[in-house]
Amino acid sequence: MRERKQPLGRPRDDRVDKAIATAARELIAEHGYAQLTVDTVATRAGVGKAAIYRRYATKQEMIFAVALHDLELDTPPDAGSLRADLATLTHLMVDQLAAPPPGVVPGLLADVHADPALAAKFAATFVAAERRCLVEILDRAVGRGELARRPEPAVVHALLLGPVFAWLFLLLEDRSDLPAFATTVADATASALTREEAGSREETG
């Protein structure tokens, strides 16, 4: 598990963190993503808006952190193989994307991509946190000898996340099938990576 760094200055109050997260989740469930504001979260949580803005620069950052994952995303423990590690990570992604009420993730991403500055920050924080986990998993596979070199992490990230996103938000398939689908996606990605590896070895052999 990655060691958490203690921030400088006055320590964060975990009770306030929990109150904000609980209020935001309740309000999303009650009124939907579009109607949620920092004001309503502050009122429900019993804190001032300044307490929220000390933690999150924008409403979108707050919602992503409380509904999906924060920036302290730990890499899943070593499961022994690339296929098993990718399966664990893909199931984690599925759980995160499926957890918020319908409409939250598409609405959040629409807001993010409508603002270049917000999109850049989103990529440099939340996307980067997911990418770090994936890089560690790929490096494990290299260390085991399953891969000769680390494949492009952005490509592997898209291979895992793209089908899950399509299943949930474009095709609107049955969510009860998500666990099996996550395993299928991870297996297909692992097979593609190891097949490419085998082909490269044959060409150079």
Secondary structure, DSSP 4 states (H G I P E B T S, - for coil): -PPPPPPSSSPP-HHHHHHHHHHHHHHHHHH-TTT--HHHHHHHHTS-HHHHHTT-SSHHHHHHHHHT--S-PPPPPP-SSHHHHHHHHHHHHHHHHHSSPTTHHHHHHHHHHH-HHHHHHHIIIIIHHHHHHHHHHHHHHHHHTS-SS---HHHHHHHHHHHHHIIIIIS---GGGHHHHHHHHHHHHHHHHHHHHHHHHHHH-
